[in-house]
Amino acid sequence: MTTVRRQVATKVPQILIVFWVAKILSTAMGEATSDYMNQALGPAIAVPIMVLGLYVALKLQFKQDRYVAWRYWLVVVMVAVFGTSAADALHVGLGIPYLVSTAFYAIVLAAIFTAWYRSEGTLSIHSIHTPRREKFYWATVLATFALGTAAGDLTATEWHIGFLPSALLFTALIAVPAVLWWRFGLNSIIAFWFAYVVTRPLGASFADWFDNTRKLTGLDLGAGPVALGLAVLVAIAVGYLAVSRVDVQHEEVHEEGPASAHAVGPALPEGVGLL
């Protein structure tokens, strides 16, 4: 028996600048789209449509054995749309204060992280290549969207900061993990998930600023036009990723066994890395 190395395709993209751009745009789009659908159709019709859309997107994503840009980002968009309504439901539907719903979703996120780490021994997004890890990944993403939505509404409305000041606040906040990672050696996994959570209230606050009425400190552009404009920008970003494939990543996996049985391509001896 020998140790062999092989490359396996992961189900999530490489983290590049364009990833964060697409993530913020998609979160903003999800916020505006959810608001528009609830206004136009009513929650009784809109929410089941969101759930169905999320279900279909996840089915398409799980059927694929590797990262495909449009499938991955379709799930992100649908999670953004549904996550907005999930957070709003606790406040609007049940009258629960945003502070409480924010704390609730923070506990949910912590519970998912705990279960994920105990099961897999890592929270790294560079190792999402099994169905179980992918399920943990998307559960985490959904929790971060709900948490971020509640946190953004908390600062903007319940704390009366306003949408634009909230957006600027979260813009400054998202720089914190980047600086701590770059200058002070913050663990990259902690830095990533910290930033990932913050992108939600950041994008949502900007979307709310664009579409809400001036009475609510917004620009009063309307949820529909804002959602449509953001959808175009998301489509451009995802189209670029799909064509260029710059964010396709692989993970190097170490296995015990005959090289001919496991290796994809030539086996590498210990101590020799993949270029």
Secondary structure, DSSP 8 states (H G I E B T S, - for coil): -EEEEEEEE-SS----HHHHHHHHHHHHHHHHHHHHHHHHH-HHHHHHHHHHHHHHHHHHHHH-SS--HHHHHHHHHHHHHHHHHHHHIIIIIT---HHHHHHHHHHHHHHHHHHHHHHHS---GGG--SHHHHHHHHHHHHHHHHHHHHHHHIIIIIS---HHHHHHHHHHHHHHHHHHHHHH---HHHHHHHHHHHHHHHHHHHHHHHHS-GGGTS----HHHHHHHHHHHHHHHHHHHHHH-TT--EEEEEEEE-HHHH-SSS---TT----
